[in-house]
Amino acid sequence: MTDPYPAIQHWLIPRSVLAETRKRVQEEGQNVRESGALWLGERGDAARVLAVVFPRGKGVEARADKWKVTPEVFGTLTRWAKPQNLSLLAVVHTHLNGVPPRLSRSDREYSVQVPGILAIVIGEGGAETDHQKWGWYLYERGNYRHLTAQDLSGHFMLEADHLFQTCEADADAVRELT
């Protein structure tokens, strides 16, 4: 049987994925509520981000202190992603102005807990432009570990831009954005 969670040594992230993620979570949150995105791609030794999905609407709870995606949204997303051989690589969400970009207790306990998954927190309501000031966490051995600047430089490669899908998802459907 093949491992459902192959080990990831390097993440390949197009520079425009960072910019698109920031832009759309900031627009959605409007400095009054948290918002987020899901990065999907090929999972393997080198995991490349090929799609950014923005959960919105039915099945998504967004408040000043919480961003929650229901199992129904994840189910819809899985049915869309599987035929394309896409796997969830990262859960990205914002914290509002003045709240440090660190995983909260509820972020750690109620988020996706899969070996090798990334949890990324963008501070200042999504306005923080320096991705190295974001909170980067890796789930391994039953917990999220904060990634240092050295970890980032050794395992994350910002790539020249390549095409990636940009979509919106709710409990009913995944729709491509233009």
N, C-alpha and C positions, 0 to 999 in steps of 0.2 A: 504494500500500500504506500502511495506517495504521501509525503508530509504535506498537510493542508497549509502549513505556514513555513515555507522555505525560508531559511536564514537570509537576511539582507545585510550586505556589507557596505553598500553605497546607495545613496539616493541621488537620482539625476532629476534636477528640477529646472525647467525652463524659467529664465528670468521673468518672463511675462506672466507666469503662473502666480508669482509673488505679487506682482502689480495688480493683476485681475482680481485675485483674492482680496487684497486690501481694499480696492476700489468698491467692490460689490458688498463686502461685509460692512464697510463704513456707510455706504448708502442705505443699507437695510437697517442698521442699528441707529443711525441718525443721532448718535451720542446720548440716547435715552434708553437703549436696551442692547443686550448682547445679541450677537448674530454669529453665523459661522459658515463653514464650507467643509466639503469632504473632498480629499484628493484621492483619485483612483489611478491605477496603472498596472503595469506588469510587476509581479512579485517574483523575485529571484535574487541572485547574488547582487545584481544591480537593478534596483527598482526605479523605473522611469514613470514620472507623473504624466498621464495621457488625458486625464479628464478632471475638471473641477466642477463639482455639483454643489449648488446652493439650495439647501432645504428651506422652503418657504411655505406658509399657508397651512393647509389641513395636515395635522400631525406634528406641527412644530410649535413649541412654546418659547417665546422670546420676551424676556422681561429685563429690568435693570440688573438683576442679580442672577439670571438664569437663561441658559439656552439649552433646550431639550428637544431631541429628535426621537419620535416614537418608533417602536418596532415596526409599525405599519409602513413608515417611510423607508426604513432600512429594507423591509421586504420588497417594496416597489423598486428600490434602487438595486437590490440584488438580482431581481428578475431582469432588469435592464442590463446590468453589467456582465452577468455570467456569460451570455452568448458572445460577448466581445472579449472574453478572457481578461476582464478588468477586476482587480481586487482593491479593497479599501486599504490605502497606505497611510492616510493621516486624517485626523479630525482636527480642524482648525476652528478656533472661536475667539471672540474678542472679550476683553474686559474694559469696562468704562474708564473714563479719565480718572486718574488718581489711584486706580486699583492696579497693583503690580501684576505683570504678566506671568504669574505663577499659577500652577494648578492648585485649585482649592481642594479641600477634602472631598466634596461631592464630585468634582471633576475626576479625582483619582478613583473614587469608589463606584461611580455610576456611568462612567464613560466606557467605550469599547475596551475590552481587556483581551487582546490578542497578541501573542509574541511578535515583536517587531513593529507594532503599530506606533505611529507618531501621534502625539498630542501637542498641538502648537497653540500658544496663546499670544494674540496680538494686543498690545496695550493701547491705551489712549483711544478706546473706541474704534480701533482699526486705523488710527491716524499715524501710528509709529511706522516710519518709512524704512528704518534700518532693521532688516530681518535678523541681524545678530543681536538686537535688543529684544526680540520676541522671546517668549519662553518656549524652549524646545525640550520635549520629553519623549523618552523611548520606553515602551512597555517591555519588560523582560523579567524573568524569574518572579512573576507574581506582583510586580509593582512598577510604577513609573519612575524612571531615573532621569534627573535633570541632565541635559547635555551641555557640556562646557564648550567654550570657544574652540578648544583643541579638538573635541569630538566633531564639531561642525566642520572645521577645516579638513579633518581627515576623512569624513564620511559623506559629506554633502557636496555635490558638484553642481554649481549653477551652470546651466547650459545656454548656449546660444538658442534663441527661440526656435521651437518647432511647433507644428500644429498640435493643438490639444482641443478637446471638446469642452464647451462651457454649457452647463445645463442647470435647470432648476428642477427640484423634485418636491413632491408632497406625497400624501398617503395614497393618491390615486394614479400618479403618472410622473414620468421624467420627460421634461421638454427641453429641447435644445434652444439655447439663447443665441442671438446674433450679435 
